Amino acid sequence: MQISPPRTASIPPAAARRHLPEGLALALPAGLALTLAVGVLVLNQGSGALLAGGAYLAAAALVGVMMLRHYPHDRLGACNAVTLMRMALTIALLAPLVGVGAAGGIVAGIATLSLTLDGVDGYLARRSGLCSAFGARFDMEVDAGLALILALHAYVGSPVGAEVLILGIMRYVFVALGWIFPWMTAPLPVSYVRKTVCVLQLATLIALQLPQMPPDLAIWLTRLVSAALLWSFGSDMLWLRRTR
């Protein structure tokens, strides 16, 4: 888990390939089916599920292009299949946002499943010898997308105001700053403090989906974790500036 703050180092190119990794052609349609099934059957959405399916197709196309350019292995592996499943679950959560609104506890349950699977893909990659910079970046982007979508749900369905969006947009702010300041795209060292803040970030966003959360607790928890997240990003920005 790597979204708080994220690593923004560029993915080193893999050897040129002509074909997608073995297994991707089956995994991508399976992910689309999962997105639609969760949107329609679990979240009880119609048009929202279709729009989520369209978002999944766009994301899947990007994954395919990036794998052609940067993935160094010849097979997809269970590790990346799990990350694709996490991507499908995450994108399915868009359905209530464009349908009839936030879905509360159901959104929290799906997000918890996606978060639980985080780490499984890394374990499978190490076990199968399929570790790659692409896989780490793919996992990170899914985490970032989950945080953003949960923040939008919290903004719509919780008593917390627009300040909750801090918990969802910081990854993208960091990337945007990297376009302006190239030194911010350098790789960051591993930090267990960063990982801890990330866990708190996602756990808080999941908790905010629950209607049982007292309003005052929701507001102060959001502020505390937002402060920790801003501190984490700020610390890494200072480190990158000093070592540029």
Disulfide bonds with the S-S distance in Angstrom:
none
